[in-house]
Amino acid sequence: MTDAPCALLDRLPDGFLDCPANRLKDILPRPTLFDLPGRDPKPLFVSTLLHGNETSGLAAVQEVLRRRLARGLNRSLILFIGNVEAAAQNVRTLPGQRDFNRVWTGTAFPDDPLAHMARWIYDYVKKRDAFAAVDIHNNTGFNPHYSCISKLEPKYVALAQLFSRLIVLFQRPRGTCAAAFSELCPAITVECGKSELDAGAAHVIELLEACFSITQLPDHAPASHDVELLRTCAIVKAPAGASFSFDGTPADFIFRPDIDHLNFSELDAGASFGALGDEEARLEVLPGDGFDTQPINYFDYAGGKIRLARPAIPAMLTVDRRAVQQDCLCYLMHRIGLDGVAE
């Protein structure tokens, strides 16, 4: 289709199945949507490389297609390959680019060309009555593998369980792919650890194989002991222009060097994140479970220390400077039950 804002293909180009992410631009010069037929016409939608340095999803998709294409797919697959330009340089996004996972329905940038592309993809999939949607990501700190959902409904939880019993309910950040597709079908984001670790791709392969094998998702709630549910309550950022370090180097924020080892730990009030180099510096804390709620004071800075002011469970803490600048320092979470109420 010549009017499509991304490439649209009904077959894989030669070399795709063995091409590493950093050379994919030679085969796919722009974002590409594949529409591959299967015996069940209700497609699985899969997106990967929305961030160019998060490559486990591509490796997993390639392996599953190597296994299944010769004998035919059980289920149709609509596959979106996102930021191939950033992947060529092994970075999340290129300078001046919008984040490919912040341009979907609900985005703060509705007039951006990437938002128009995202809307076109959404409408394309909507016409096909999708079975489920899976958006595949890596992260830069030490995190367990987990799923994220934006609706606490049985089929969404069941899809998330195919990847992990550890499930995070989120409403922010705005404009994510999984949140957009949750209006069409059960949709999840999967976070499968660091890109350089083979375990991430292997785990996603298991998820995709399950999605191709099952005919339906259960519409009843799981037993409470079968899932571990958390809700994102805050997003923590370093203010624009602020300096920060993880090795003790003088800066506005001097974070502890092992801060990413705190991920998914149940921290009490008083837990240390580091120290202030500038006594007036303060972290930005954005509400995480709605667009209109007021942020909660999660930090205390007495004595020039950065400490939690209330119990919380952090996720995606990282010592990767670029990740902090382009996204955030971390998310803060609390445990919830299947009814969504905090435990």
N, C-alpha and C positions, 0 to 999 in steps of 0.2 A: 504494500500500500504506500503510494508516494506521499500521501498526506499525513502519515504517521510521524509523530515527533521522535520516535526511536525506530531502529531497525526491527522489522517483523519477519521472522523466518519460520518455515514449517519443516525444516530439516537442519541437522547439524552440519556446519561446514567441515571440510576435510581438516584434520589435525586438531579439532576442538577437544576431543576426549583426552588428549595427552599434552595439552598446552598448559604450561604454568601461568599463574595469574599475571606475572610481570611481562609476559609475551603475548597475552591475549589480545592486546590492541592490534597486533599484526593481522589477526583473524577477524576480530570484531572491532572496527575502528570507532564505534560509538555504542551507547547503551542499546541492548538488544533484547527483544522479547521473542522467545521460541514458543510455538504452539505445536506440540507433538501429540499425535492421536494415540488413544489407547482403547482397550475393549470397553471400559466404562467411560462414557462421554463426559461425566461430571469431573472436571479437572482438579488436580492438586496444583495450587499456585505456589511456586517457590521463588524467593528472591535471595540473591547473594551478591557479594561485592558492592553493596551499597556504600561500604567503606573499603577503599582500595587495598588496605593492608590487612584485611580480615579475610583470609583465604581458605579457611577450613571448609566453608560451604561449597566453594567451587570444586575442591578436591573430592568432597563427598558426592556431589551431583555427578561428576565425571565417572566415579567408580560405579555408582548405581546404574548409570546409563550404559556403561560397558557391560555390566552383568545382564541387563534386561532388554536392550534394544533389539538384539538379534532374534529373540523369541517374541517380541512385542510387549508393550507396556500394558499392565493390567488396568491402568487408569490413565486417562489423558493427563498431560503435564503442560502447564504454562509456566515457563521458566524465564525469569528476568535476571539478566546479567547487567549490573549497574555501572559503577564508576571505573571503567577500564583504563581511563587516562591516569587516575590516581594509582591504580594497581600497577601500571607500568613503572611508577616511581616508588612503589611500596609505601605509600602514605595514605592516611585516612581520606583527606581531600586535598586538592591542589589549592595554592593561594588564590583567593578570590572566588572560589567555588562555593556554592551552597552545599550543605551536608545533604547527601542523597536520602538520608533517613529523617529529614525534617521538612520535607516538601509535600507530604501526602495530605489527605483530608484533615482540616484543622490547622494547617500550617500558618505561621505568622507571615509567610511570604507568598500569598496566593497569586501574585502577578509574575513571579519568577518563571522563566522558561522551564525549569525543572518541575515546578508545580503543575504546569500545563501537561508535561509529559506524564507525571504521576497520575493526573486525573484521567488522561487518555487510557493508560494501562488499567486503572481501576474500572473504568466504563467497559473496557474490552472484556475483562474477567467477569464483570457483573452480568453480561449477556449470556455467560456460559454456565451459570448456576454452580459455582465452585463447591467442591466437597470440603476443602480446608485450605488454609494459607499458612506457610511457614517462611519466616524471614530469619536468615542464618547470620550470626555475628560471632566475633571473637572479642576478647577484652585484653587489656595490657597488664593488669595486676593478677595476684593470686586469688582466683575465685573458683568455687565449685561450678560444675555445669548445672545450669538451671534454665527454666522456661519463664516467659513473661506473658501475661494475658491482660486485657483491658476490660473483660467482662467475666464476672464470677458466675458462669453458667455451666451446667454439667458437661456439655459437649466441649466447651473451651477447656475446662479442667481435664477432661479425658484426653484431649489432644496433647495438652501440656504434659500429662503423665507419661505419654509415650516416650518422652525424652528424659524426664526427671520427676521425682516426687517433690522436689524443691521448686515452688512456683511463686512468682512475684506478681502481684496485682498492681498495675500502674495506670496513671492517667496523664502524667507528664513524663518526658518532654512532649510538646505538641508536634503534630505532623509526622508521626512515625508510620511506617508501612503496616505493621501489624495492627495498630489501632485503627487505621483506615479500613483494612479488610475485615476487621471484626464486625463491621456493619453488614457484611455480605455472608459471612460463614465463620465457623470456628477458626481463630487465627492466633498464632503465637510468634513471639520472638524466641529464638534459642541462643543462649550465650554458652559457647563451648570452649572456654578457656583461651589460652594463648595460641596464636596462629602457628607458631613453630612447633607445637606439640602434636604428634600424630593422633593422640587419643581424642582430640576434638573432632577431627574428620571421621574417625572410626565410630564415634558416638552418633554423629549426624547420619552416617550411613544406616545405622540401625533404625533411627527414626524414619528416614525416608522409605526404607524397606517396609516398615510397618504401615506407613501411609499408603503404599501401593498394594499392600496385601489385604487390609481390612475393608469391609464393605460399608460399614457405618460406625459412627461413634455413639456410645451409650448416652441416653438422655436422663440418666438418674445420677444423683450425687454419689461420689465415692465415699467409702468409709473414712472417717476423720483421721484414723491412724495411717491411712495410705498416702496422705499428702502432708506437706509442710508448707503452709501458706504464709506469705508476708505481703505487706502493703507498703509501697513507696510513699513516704510522708514528707520528704524534703529532698531537694537537690542542692548540693553544696558546691559553690564555685569560688575560685580566686577572683577578686575584682579585676576588671580590665586595667592593664597597666601596672598591676602589682607585681613585685618580684617574689619569687619563692624558690626554695631549695630543699633537697632531701639529704644532703650530705654535710650539713652543718655550716655551709657557706652563708655569710651574712646576707639577709634578705628581709623583705617585709614579713614573710611567713617562712619559718624554718621548720619544716615538717620532719617528723621522726623518720629515719631511713628505712625502717621496716613497716611503714604505715600500711602497705598493701597486704600485709599478713593479718590485719585486723578484719578483713572482709568476712562477712557472715558470722562474726563473733557477736555474742550478746554482751554489749558493753554497758557498764554502769555509769551513772553520773560521776564525773571526775576522771574518766579515761582520757589519757593524754594523746593529742594529735601532734604536739610539737610546741613551739615557742614563737613569740612575736619578736621580730627585729625592729619593727615600728610599733610602738605602744598604742598608736591610734588605729592601726590596721584592723579590719574586721572582714571575716568571710561573708560572702553573699549566701543567704539561705532562702531558697525559693520554695513555695508550697509544692508538694509532690502529688497530692491526691485530689486535685481539682483546679480549675482555672481561676476561681474567685476567692478561695480561702486565703486567710492571712498567714504569713510565715510564722513559725514557732521559734522561739529563742532556743536553739539547740547548743549554743556554745557559751562558755564562760572564759574570760580573758584575764582574770585576776592574777597579779604577780607576773604579767608578761607571758603566761602559759596559755596554750590553746587546749581547753578541756571541754568534754561534753558536759552540758548543764542538765541533761536528763538521759535516762537509758535509751539506747538505740542500737540497731543492727546495721552496720555499714555494708555497702556493696560497691564494687568497681573502684575502690581506692586504688590508686596507681602511683608509681614513681616515674612515670613517663611524662615528661614536661609537655610535649606536644599534645598528648591526650588531655591533660588538664586545661591547656589553653583552648583547644578546639571543642571540648565537651564540658567536663566538670571534674572536680576533685573526687566526688563520690555521691552516692545516694544513701539516704538514711531510711530505715524501714522499721516496722513493728509487726509482730505476729498477729494474725487474725484467724478466725474460724471460718468454716464454710459458709456462714451467714454474713461474712464480711465484717463482723464486730471484733474489735481488738480483744485479744486474750489477756 
